[in-house]
Amino acid sequence: MPADFWTVTVGMLTAGAIVAAVAVPVSLVAWAMAGRRRGLCAKVAPWRVPWGGFELIAAFVVLISLPALFAPADASEQRKLEAGVLTLPVQLGLLVLAWRVLYPRWKPFTASRSYAGLLAFAVLAWLILTSVVFLFHAAVLQAFAAFDVTPETHPLTKFDGQPFAEQLCFLLQACVAAPFVEELLFRGLLLPWAIGARERTPGGFGASEPLAPVFLRPWLVMGMAVFFAAGTGKPGPMIFAGALGLGLAVVWVTLRHGKRHWRGVYASAALFATFHSSVWPSPIPLFVLGVGLGWLAMRTRGVFVPVIVHGLFNAVSAVFVLRGAG
């Protein structure tokens, strides 16, 4: 293996150790404070939501387009980061307003009251899931190197050596803004809808007129994943999206237990991965991350744990970049 592979590996392990040095002691304190240690993972059951498909699309369009109002496509990466951080309060405010006015029964974070226990569980899940995703990513990079394919460089890797204010903005965007918004969208709104359960008492606008029948919803989400991949104009993401579509077909015909939930988890993870298709081959390991985050949301009945895991996952890469290893 080339020397730069081991350099990057050591750098990522060091970054992971730095994040773990903060997260693990906090999780141990949280576990000691948790008054209720049982029932952190709920039984797999229908996850009922009151919104329909048109409401879901409106939420994605509005929340994703907000940062673009402050930073157009040709803006610098720093400007885009600042826009992401500055629009986070607006995005969360719109979600809270819709939550309280239209869907007061929705519990986006958790149905459990043991937040301390869930925090400890989230750190444990982060340790396991991050290890799996990074090992898978390393295998993907080695496969690319074997075929003499150069991975694309993420523009955010240039933030080491920048002024403190810019680095702070980078950390806030990577570890706070992105995890909150993406988890609320993909695991808070999309995943329950893709699973297909409906509330017995409809609420909101259009909830009684779903965009697609229950059994077609994962395929509709998969179609959006293909659309995002095709929008890049790159062959890699498009081929990967097609492969994910075939994978959904395999999941569709082979699973017998919990098939509705796993179809939703798979499809939402595919859309989450292709949503990040601008830097190839990032979508490949991010699909694995999306599956893990979807499982955590499904088993904890909320996005509290996925937000923590996602934030810590991004923190490892952020520390890696800011230490100059990027």
RAUR-V890429 format. One record per backbone hydrogen bond with DSSP energy under -0.5 kcal/mol. CO is the residue of the C=O (numbers start at 0). NH is the residue of the N-H. If there is no record, write none. Layout:
CO/NH, CO/NH
This chain:
1/4, 1/5, 2/6, 3/7, 4/8, 5/9, 6/10, 7/11, 8/12, 9/13, 10/14, 11/15, 12/16, 13/17, 14/18, 15/19, 16/20, 17/21, 18/21, 18/22, 19/23, 21/25, 22/26, 23/27, 24/28, 25/29, 26/30, 27/31, 28/32, 29/33, 39/41, 42/44, 45/47, 48/198, 49/202, 51/55, 52/56, 53/57, 54/58, 55/59, 56/60, 57/61, 58/62, 59/63, 60/64, 61/65, 62/66, 64/68, 65/68, 65/69, 66/69, 66/70, 71/74, 75/79, 76/80, 77/81, 78/82, 79/83, 80/84, 81/85, 82/86, 83/87, 84/87, 84/88, 86/90, 87/91, 88/92, 89/93, 90/94, 91/95, 92/96, 93/97, 94/98, 95/99, 96/100, 97/101, 97/102, 98/102, 102/105, 105/107, 107/302, 108/303, 112/114, 113/117, 114/118, 115/119, 116/120, 117/121, 118/122, 119/123, 120/124, 121/125, 122/126, 123/127, 124/128, 125/129, 126/130, 127/131, 128/132, 129/133, 130/134, 131/135, 132/136, 133/137, 134/138, 135/139, 136/140, 137/141, 138/142, 139/143, 140/144, 141/145, 142/146, 143/148, 144/147, 147/149, 148/150, 153/156, 154/157, 155/158, 158/161, 162/166, 163/167, 164/168, 165/169, 166/170, 167/171, 168/172, 169/173, 170/174, 171/175, 171/176, 172/177, 175/179, 176/180, 177/181, 178/182, 179/183, 180/184, 181/185, 182/186, 182/187, 183/188, 184/189, 185/190, 188/192, 189/193, 190/194, 191/195, 191/196, 196/48, 199/201, 203/205, 205/208, 212/215, 212/216, 213/216, 215/219, 216/220, 217/221, 218/222, 219/223, 220/224, 221/225, 222/226, 223/227, 224/228, 225/229, 226/230, 227/231, 228/231, 228/233, 229/232, 233/237, 234/238, 235/239, 236/240, 237/241, 238/242, 239/243, 240/244, 241/245, 242/246, 243/247, 244/248, 245/249, 246/250, 247/251, 248/252, 249/253, 250/254, 257/261, 258/262, 259/263, 260/264, 261/265, 262/266, 263/267, 264/268, 265/269, 266/270, 267/271, 268/272, 269/273, 270/274, 272/275, 273/276, 275/278, 277/279, 278/281, 279/151, 280/283, 280/284, 281/285, 282/286, 283/286, 283/287, 284/288, 285/289, 286/290, 287/291, 288/292, 289/293, 290/294, 291/295, 292/296, 293/297, 294/298, 295/299, 296/300, 296/301, 298/41, 299/110, 302/306, 303/307, 304/308, 305/309, 306/310, 307/311, 308/312, 309/313, 310/314, 311/315, 312/316, 313/317, 314/318, 315/319, 316/320, 317/321, 318/322, 319/324, 320/323
